[in-house]
Amino acid sequence: MKRKLMIQSLSPLALLTIIRNFNFITLAGDGSLLSTTEFLQVNMVLLFVMGVSFLWVMVSVLFYLDFLAFKWSGKKGGFEIRNLEEKEEASLNFFLTLIIPLLIDDLYRIQSAVSFLLVVVMICILLSRTSLFYANPILSILGYRVFEFEFLENSKHKGRCIGIAREDLKEVKCIEYKKISGDILFVKGMKNTNERR
């Protein structure tokens, strides 16, 4: 699930790339329309970047649907939490890192496309080697929130955990969760605190 959320978190970059670069060269130097072969030759790099970006957005939609199914099955419940803190700035900070690749202009040229691709690959490596994928701007837009908390003694998780939740957990004392990766969890508050473990 970590890799799927990571890919999904970069989907705004793919969508913004499509919107920003949807400007194909259609005219020759003399003002006449390019033939299909000429159009493909002149716009080959941009067509490739746009194709990858479009595929990225479509795969991200599928991964979001998979996340919806993931969060409903196999949760562990009845765990008490403490020291809850909402991480409101996490998605905004992450979203700002997506703006950097958009500074690369002119994706018609192979050098610009390679530079753009290298920046995206570096962001992917950073996300895969850290737990920053939880600051997913798509989930934030869809109403999910990020919390940092600790379990009481009734869980095998020690230390601080990151929880992605659809609800405000500030008044919640007991949760159910499903592990996404390491100490990153999908969490949901429990109404009946008599079911504690």
N, C-alpha and C positions, 0 to 999 in steps of 0.2 A: 504494500500500500504506500510505503514511503516514496518509491520511484514514481508511482502514479500521481501522487499529490505534488511531487516535484515538477513533473511535466505539466500538470494542470496549473501550477503557480506561474509558469512562464507563458501561459496562453495569452495573457494581455499583450505581451511583447509581440507574439506572432500576429495577433489581430491588428495591433497598431502598425506593424510592418506592412501588412496588406493594405491598410487604409493609406498610409503615408506614401507608399511606392506604387500605387495603382495608376501609373502614368506611362503607358507603353509608347514607344516610338512607332508611329504608323505611317509617317510621311518620309519620302526620300528627300535628298538635298534640293531637288528641283520642284518640290511641292506635290509630286504625284504619290499616289498610294503605293505602299510596299506590297509586293506579292507575298503569298503565304510563306514561301521559303525564305525570302529576305526578312520578313517580320520575325520568323523564328530565329534566324541568324543574329539579327540585331538585338533581340530581346532575350536571348537564350539564358543569360545569367539571371536576369530579373524574373523570367518565367520559372527558373529553378527555385529561387528564393521564395517566390510567391507560392509555388506548389508545396514546398516544405512547410511554409507558414500555414497554409490552408489545411494541410494534413495534420499539423500540430493542433490546430484549433478543434478539428473534428475528433481527434483522438482524446483531447482534453474533455470534450463533452461526454464521450463514452466512459472515461475514467471518473467523471463526476457521478454518472449513473451507477458505476461500480461502487463508489464511495457511499452512495445512498443505501445500497444493499449491504455493504460491509458493516455499517454502523448499527444495523438492526439485528445482527446475528451474533451469538456467542459472547454476550457481555457477562462480566462478573459483577455482582452487585452487593450492596450492603457495606461499603467501606467508608469510614469516617475520614474527613479531611480537616486540615488546619492551615493557618497562615496563607490564606487565599489572596492572590493579587492578580488583578486583570492587567494584561500587557496590551494596552490600547495602541501604543505606537508601533507595534511590531509589523503590522501590515503596511503601514505608511512608509516606514523605513525600507521595507523590502520592495515596495512599489517604486520607490525612487531609484533603486538599483536597476530597475527595468528601463529607465529612461536613458541610461548611458549608451546602450547599443543604438538607440534611435538617433544619437548625434552623428552616427556614421551616415553620411549622405551619399547619394548617387550609387545605388546598388546595381546599376547597369554595368559597372566596371568590375572585372574579376577581383581586383585588389580590394575594393570596398566590400564585396560580398565575402571574401575570405576573412577580412578584418572583422566583419559583423559576425560571421560564423565562429571565429576564435573567441570573441567576447562572450557569445552565448555558451560555448563549450566551457569556458572558464567559470561562468556563473553556474552551470550544471555541476561541474566538479566541486565547487564551493558548497552547493546545496547537498550533494551526495556525501560529502565528508563531514558535514556539520548537521545540526538538527534545525537549520533555519527554514526548512521547507514548511514548517508549521505556520509561518507568517504568510500564508497563502492569500493573496489579494482577492481571488475569486471567492473563496469561502467567506472572507470578510464582507464582500459585497452582498453575498447571499444570507448574511445575518449570523454567521458563526463568530464566536468570540474566543480569544486565547487567554487562558488563565495559568498562573503558576501556583503550585500548592504543594503541601506535604501530606502524606498519609499518616494517620495515627498508627499505632502498633499493629493494626490488623491487616497489613498488606506486606507482600514481599518486596515492594518498591521502597527503597531507602533514599532519603534526600529529596530534593526538589523535583517535581514532575511538571510537565507541560500538558495542559488539557485543552482540547478543542471542544467547545460546547455550543449548542444552538441557543441556550438560555443563559440568563444571568445566574451565576452560582453564588453570589455574595451572601444570600440568606440560607444557602444549602449547607447542611452538616454531613450528609451521607450521599454517596454517589454510586453509580454503576459505571463501569468503564470497559473499553476494549482497546487493547494495545495496538498502536500503529507501528511504532519502531522505538526501541529502547525505552526511555521514560516519556515518550510522546504518546498521549492517550486520547481517544475520543471518550468524552465523559458526558453523563447525564445525571441530573439531580434526582434523588429518590424522594417520593412524597411520604412513604411509610418508613420511618426510621426505626420501627420495631424489628425490621429484618436485618439488622446489623450483624456482622460476623464477629 
